[in-house]
């Protein structure tokens, strides 16, 4: 009887020793940091791009300025942001997407969910010609919960000058203003009135659960256009 008890005790302590050894092995493993949002590999050009809008801030919002004249009159001016490209040049706009609720598969189709166009009464009107062309890299993304995906949209300006719009997912509004010209002074009253009409040009609407975490640019400038002289 005593031998049986000793055997049971030995077996019990043996099992406990194995469990403790397993715990020690787990503790000795290198700790891995887990972030709430992990990033997948992004296009190389986006790694060094300049962030111009990061959730929840909005550096692409219009800027108001007040000037008081000597007679006491106060003039309120609003300056609207627009991307600036010179003719026959190329720039990149990087969108970083996230989806905290479910998997979103997005096929990027030129002329359908991303495109270049002009501003119309009912939204954006696709361009017919080579004034401004947009391509996407990669052409398809799978956004998983807790991870981000970055897409590089390349904007290629033609030889024409003027104010155009570039629309990217998850936008369903009028898009991002893109001014092509040799200088800000070329913006005329018509272009300014178009900018003034775009109240939510950063397009914060959703594509399913897809949202934009940040927008960055490379080889593109952001200029603020005020009332033409």
Secondary structure as GFF3:
##gff-version 3
##sequence-region A 1 229
A	DSSP	alpha_helix	2	28	.	.	.	ID=ss1
A	DSSP	beta_strand	38	39	.	.	.	ID=ss2
A	DSSP	alpha_helix	44	47	.	.	.	ID=ss3
A	DSSP	beta_strand	50	54	.	.	.	ID=ss4
A	DSSP	beta_strand	63	68	.	.	.	ID=ss5
A	DSSP	beta_strand	74	85	.	.	.	ID=ss6
A	DSSP	beta_strand	90	98	.	.	.	ID=ss7
A	DSSP	beta_strand	104	107	.	.	.	ID=ss8
A	DSSP	beta_strand	115	120	.	.	.	ID=ss9
A	DSSP	beta_strand	123	126	.	.	.	ID=ss10
A	DSSP	beta_strand	132	137	.	.	.	ID=ss11
A	DSSP	beta_strand	140	143	.	.	.	ID=ss12
A	DSSP	beta_strand	147	157	.	.	.	ID=ss13
A	DSSP	beta_strand	162	167	.	.	.	ID=ss14
A	DSSP	beta_strand	176	180	.	.	.	ID=ss15
A	DSSP	three_ten_helix	184	186	.	.	.	ID=ss16
A	DSSP	alpha_helix	189	197	.	.	.	ID=ss17
A	DSSP	beta_strand	211	218	.	.	.	ID=ss18
A	DSSP	beta_strand	221	225	.	.	.	ID=ss19
###
